[in-house]
Amino acid sequence: MPLSTERKKQLRTIGHKLNPIVTIADRGLTDSVLAELNRALDDHELIKVKLALTERESRHEAVALLQDMRGVEVVQKVGKTVLLYRANKKPNPKLSNLLR
């Protein structure tokens, strides 16, 4: 379900102070990177991802692949940083960036 404009605005406000948790480098979205992304989204719900890819085309492809992940919503893309959101049915208040 797509996020409303108001909800995206709230998530961008929270995401502004976050540091990137996962970095996608020259190898792209490998199995280990996807596993770490899924773990981070399960724990934190809202994460920042750094795209350390030199080519703009590669960054666009990576963002497209991120959007295709199950339940993942791209909240914002600024330069080489992407803010991702995936709702968790049972968020951990100690880990979730939305409940802290």
C-alpha positions in Angstrom: 0.0 0.0 0.0 1.6 3.3 -1.0 2.3 5.8 1.7 0.4 9.1 1.9 2.2 12.3 1.3 1.7 13.3 5.0 3.1 9.9 6.2 6.2 10.3 3.9 6.7 13.7 5.3 6.7 12.3 8.9 9.1 9.5 7.9 11.5 12.0 6.2 11.5 14.1 9.4 12.5 11.0 11.4 15.0 9.8 8.8 16.8 13.1 8.6 18.8 12.4 11.8 19.5 8.8 10.9 22.9 7.5 9.7 23.2 5.0 6.9 23.0 1.4 8.2 23.8 -0.4 4.9 26.1 0.6 2.1 25.7 -0.8 -1.4 29.0 -0.7 -3.2 30.4 -1.8 -6.5 29.2 -5.4 -6.2 25.6 -4.2 -6.0 22.9 -6.0 -4.2 24.5 -9.3 -3.3 22.8 -12.0 -1.2 24.6 -10.9 1.9 23.6 -7.2 1.3 20.0 -8.2 0.8 20.0 -10.3 4.0 21.4 -7.3 5.9 18.8 -5.0 4.4 16.0 -7.4 5.4 17.4 -7.7 8.9 17.8 -3.9 9.3 14.2 -3.3 8.0 12.8 -6.0 10.3 14.6 -4.4 13.3 14.4 -0.7 12.6 11.5 -0.3 10.1 13.0 3.0 8.7 16.6 2.9 7.5 19.0 5.0 5.5 21.0 3.2 2.8 24.1 4.7 1.2 24.7 4.0 -2.5 28.5 4.0 -3.0 28.1 3.4 -6.7 29.9 5.7 -9.1 27.6 5.5 -12.1 24.2 7.3 -11.9 22.7 4.5 -13.9 23.8 1.9 -11.4 22.3 3.9 -8.6 18.9 4.1 -10.4 19.0 0.3 -11.0 19.8 -0.3 -7.3 16.9 1.9 -6.2 14.6 0.0 -8.6 15.7 -3.3 -7.1 15.1 -2.0 -3.6 11.6 -0.9 -4.6 10.9 -4.5 -5.8 11.7 -5.9 -2.3 8.7 -7.3 -0.4 6.8 -4.5 1.3 9.6 -1.9 0.9 8.7 1.7 0.3 11.3 4.2 -0.9 10.4 7.3 1.1 13.1 9.6 -0.2 16.1 9.5 -2.5 18.7 12.3 -2.2 21.9 12.0 -4.1 23.6 8.8 -3.0 21.3 8.2 0.0 18.0 6.4 0.0 15.5 6.3 2.9 13.6 3.0 3.0 10.5 2.0 5.1 8.9 -1.4 5.7 6.2 -1.8 8.4 6.8 -4.4 11.0 3.8 -6.1 12.6 5.6 -6.5 15.9 8.2 -3.8 16.2 10.7 -3.9 19.0 10.5 -0.5 20.9 14.2 -0.7 21.6 15.2 -1.1 18.0 12.5 0.6 15.9 13.4 4.1 14.6 9.7 5.0 14.7 9.1 4.2 18.3 12.2 5.7 19.9 
